[in-house]
Amino acid sequence: NEIGDINQQLEHRIARLEGVLRLQKTITESGQKIFATNGKKADFNTTLQKCKEAGGSVAAPRNPGENEAIQYFVKTFNTYAYLGIKESLIPGKFQFPDGTELSYTNWYLNEPSGKGEE
């Protein structure tokens, strides 16, 4: 039927676009989430704005797979990545922007220090 054909065409086009983005190393996946970058360095507020413009948010790892997806970009572009978390009112404790406590962390020893080596 016509709707089935349109759906199949859309799925094919999306798969091709995802393939191109993977070749450019600007997307990766973990579970049902797609992680993306434009590969450009920016300050946190610009990063936040660009993510919102794209219909997403700054990545915040919630499990080891999502952490690996974020690390993929760090290694590919040899730079740091901002995380969608913030320090709580308790120094050294972090939370999601909505105030929810983190349920997954994978900090290096004696981190986070705020020096970009967490």
C-alpha positions as CSV (number, residue, x, y, z in Angstrom):
1,N,0.0,0.0,0.0
2,E,1.0,3.6,-0.4
3,I,1.7,4.3,3.3
4,G,3.9,1.2,3.5
5,D,5.9,2.3,0.5
6,I,6.4,5.8,1.9
7,N,7.4,4.3,5.2
8,Q,9.9,2.0,3.5
9,Q,11.4,4.9,1.5
10,L,11.8,7.0,4.6
11,E,13.5,4.2,6.5
12,H,15.9,3.7,3.5
13,R,16.7,7.4,3.4
14,I,17.3,7.6,7.2
15,A,19.6,4.5,7.0
16,R,21.6,6.2,4.2
17,L,21.9,9.4,6.2
18,E,22.9,7.6,9.3
19,G,25.5,5.7,7.3
20,V,27.0,8.9,6.0
21,L,27.1,10.4,9.5
22,R,28.8,7.3,10.9
23,L,31.5,7.6,8.1
24,Q,32.0,11.2,9.2
25,K,32.2,9.9,12.8
26,T,29.6,12.4,13.9
27,I,27.1,10.0,15.4
28,T,27.1,6.8,17.4
29,E,24.5,4.9,19.3
30,S,23.9,3.3,22.7
31,G,20.7,1.4,23.3
32,Q,17.9,3.5,21.8
33,K,19.8,6.8,22.0
34,I,21.8,8.5,19.3
35,F,24.8,10.6,20.3
36,A,25.9,13.2,17.9
37,T,28.5,16.0,17.5
38,N,29.4,18.6,15.0
39,G,33.1,18.1,15.9
40,K,33.5,21.8,16.8
41,K,34.9,23.2,20.0
42,A,32.5,25.5,21.9
43,D,31.8,26.8,25.4
44,F,29.1,25.1,27.4
45,N,26.3,27.6,26.7
46,T,26.9,27.3,22.9
47,T,26.9,23.5,23.2
48,L,23.7,23.6,25.2
49,Q,22.1,25.9,22.6
50,K,23.2,23.7,19.6
51,C,21.9,20.6,21.3
52,K,18.5,22.3,21.9
53,E,18.4,23.5,18.2
54,A,19.0,19.8,17.1
55,G,16.1,18.7,19.3
56,G,18.4,17.0,21.9
57,S,20.3,17.7,25.0
58,V,23.9,17.7,26.2
59,A,24.8,14.0,26.8
60,A,24.8,12.6,30.3
61,P,25.9,9.0,30.6
62,R,23.4,6.8,32.5
63,N,25.2,3.5,32.1
64,P,28.5,2.1,30.8
65,G,27.3,1.9,27.2
66,E,26.3,5.6,27.1
67,N,29.6,6.5,28.7
68,E,31.4,4.6,25.9
69,A,29.4,6.5,23.3
70,I,30.5,9.8,24.8
71,Q,34.1,8.6,25.1
72,Y,34.0,7.6,21.4
73,F,33.8,11.4,20.5
74,V,36.5,12.3,23.1
75,K,38.9,9.8,21.5
76,T,37.9,10.5,17.9
77,F,38.3,14.3,18.2
78,N,41.0,14.2,20.9
79,T,39.2,16.6,23.1
80,Y,37.0,16.8,26.1
81,A,33.2,16.6,26.1
82,Y,30.7,18.5,28.2
83,L,28.3,16.5,30.2
84,G,24.7,17.3,30.9
85,I,25.2,17.3,34.6
86,K,25.9,20.0,37.2
87,E,27.4,20.3,40.6
88,S,24.8,20.2,43.4
89,L,24.7,22.5,46.4
90,I,26.9,19.9,48.1
91,P,30.5,20.4,46.8
92,G,31.8,17.3,44.9
93,K,28.3,15.9,44.3
94,F,26.7,16.1,40.9
95,Q,23.2,15.8,39.6
96,F,21.2,16.1,36.4
97,P,20.1,19.7,35.4
98,D,16.5,18.9,36.7
99,G,18.0,18.1,40.2
100,T,17.8,14.3,39.9
101,E,20.6,12.5,41.6
102,L,23.1,10.6,39.4
103,S,22.6,6.9,39.4
104,Y,25.7,6.1,37.3
105,T,29.2,7.6,37.6
106,N,32.6,6.5,36.3
107,W,35.0,9.2,37.5
108,Y,38.7,8.7,37.6
109,L,40.3,8.4,41.0
110,N,40.2,11.8,42.9
111,E,37.8,13.2,40.3
112,P,35.8,15.2,39.4
113,S,38.2,18.1,39.9
114,G,36.8,20.5,37.2
115,K,40.1,20.4,35.3
116,G,38.7,18.4,32.3
117,E,40.2,15.1,33.2
118,E,37.3,13.6,35.0
